[in-house]
Amino acid sequence: MAVGLGYNGAMSKPATKPKESDLYLPVKAFLEGLSYEVKAEIKDADVMGRRGDEPPVIVELKLGFSLILLQQGIARQRITDQVYLAVPRWSGRAGWKAFKANVGLAKRLGLGVISVDLAAGPTVDAVQVHADPAEFRPRKVKARKDSLLKEFNAREGDPNLGGVRGARVTAYRQAAEKCRDYLIANGPSKGADVAKATGVEKATTIMRMDHYGWFEKVDKGVYGARG
């Protein structure tokens, strides 16, 4: 399916409450512009297009993204790989952010996504294709994986409860706690001595940055624990 109609702007609010059927004529016009023969409500499919001997194209229409829409799209993949989800054009910045996230989810499911500007009427220009159906292969980010592994390996024990939001114990905090505890027990000390005694290589940096407000500089290279 051709892509690249370009962004047509945020959707203007239609005078009356939109219906799913309002999406049909713009989608039909778009597909016919690509030489498809188009018919609606073919068994379970909202919209079906045929072009020669090519696999059929199926478009499911909804007034917004939902679990039901995604489930319908997945069900149609038993018929053809060319399955699209069509929803009204987003409105506003928050609408675009939510729409973009839903496009990412649909792509992971191998589904295409179409948006329809209902204010533009049943024309080809009302339709924009944001994703075509394709097998999804997530791009691995090595830096993120390395960061996770570094934190996992550096953290001692399992001090957090999974699923709890807010403050958490990190490997950095554990290292800072070791430095603080050493200073409490031994008084102001040189960073090098703290590092050697605690095994925290970056003890001097941690105390100098004082992320938690636990340390104070007593002299050059010497730090103590705040009272």
Residue pairs with C-beta under 8 A, 6 or more apart in sequence:
1 34
1 57
1 82
1 84
1 112
1 129
1 132
2 34
2 129
3 129
3 132
4 129
5 124
5 125
5 127
5 128
5 129
6 128
7 128
8 89
8 117
8 120
8 125
8 126
8 128
9 117
10 89
10 90
10 91
10 92
10 95
10 96
11 88
11 89
11 90
11 91
11 117
11 118
11 119
12 117
12 119
13 91
13 119
14 22
14 118
14 119
18 63
18 88
18 118
19 63
20 46
20 61
20 62
20 63
21 61
22 118
23 61
23 86
23 87
23 88
23 116
23 118
24 40
24 46
24 47
24 61
25 122
26 116
26 117
26 118
26 120
26 121
26 122
26 123
26 124
26 126
26 127
27 38
27 47
27 59
27 61
27 86
27 114
27 116
27 127
28 38
28 40
28 47
28 122
29 122
29 123
29 124
29 126
29 127
30 114
30 124
30 126
30 127
31 38
31 47
31 49
31 57
31 59
32 38
33 124
34 51
35 51
36 49
36 50
36 51
36 57
37 49
37 50
37 51
38 47
38 48
38 49
39 47
39 48
40 46
40 47
40 48
42 48
44 72
44 75
44 76
45 58
45 59
45 60
45 76
45 79
46 58
46 59
46 60
46 61
47 58
47 59
47 60
47 61
47 86
48 56
48 57
48 58
48 59
49 56
49 57
49 58
49 59
50 56
50 57
51 57
55 80
55 81
55 82
56 79
56 80
56 82
57 80
57 82
57 83
57 84
58 76
58 79
58 80
58 82
58 83
58 84
59 83
59 84
59 85
59 86
59 114
60 69
60 72
60 73
60 76
60 83
60 84
60 85
60 86
61 86
61 87
62 68
62 69
62 85
62 86
62 87
63 87
63 88
64 87
64 88
65 85
65 87
65 98
65 99
65 102
65 106
69 85
69 87
70 85
70 105
70 106
70 109
70 111
73 83
73 84
73 85
73 106
73 109
73 111
74 109
74 111
76 83
77 83
77 110
77 111
81 110
81 133
82 112
82 133
83 110
83 111
83 112
83 133
84 111
84 112
84 113
84 114
84 129
84 133
85 106
85 111
85 112
85 113
85 114
86 113
86 114
86 115
86 116
86 127
87 99
87 113
87 114
87 115
87 116
88 115
88 116
88 117
88 118
89 115
89 116
89 117
89 118
89 128
90 96
90 98
90 99
90 115
99 115
102 113
103 113
103 130
103 131
106 112
106 113
106 131
107 113
107 131
107 134
107 136
108 136
108 138
109 136
110 133
110 134
110 135
110 136
111 131
111 133
112 129
112 131
112 132
112 133
113 129
113 130
113 131
114 127
114 128
114 129
114 130
115 127
115 128
115 130
116 126
116 127
117 125
117 126
117 127
117 128
118 126
120 126
151 170
151 171
154 171
154 175
155 169
155 170
155 171
155 174
156 171
156 174
159 169
159 174
160 168
160 169
172 206
172 211
173 212
175 198
175 200
175 202
175 203
175 206
176 206
176 211
176 212
176 214
178 198
178 199
178 200
179 194
179 198
179 200
179 203
179 206
179 207
179 214
179 215
180 214
180 215
180 225
182 189
182 194
182 197
182 198
183 189
183 194
183 215
183 223
183 224
183 225
184 225
186 197
187 224
188 218
188 219
188 222
188 223
188 224
189 222
189 223
189 224
190 221
190 222
191 203
191 204
191 207
191 208
191 221
191 222
191 223
192 204
192 221
194 200
194 203
194 204
194 207
194 223
195 201
195 202
195 203
195 204
200 206
204 221
204 223
206 215
207 215
207 217
207 223
208 215
208 217
208 223
210 216
213 226
214 225
214 226
215 223
215 224
215 225
215 226
216 223
216 224
216 225
216 226
217 223
218 224
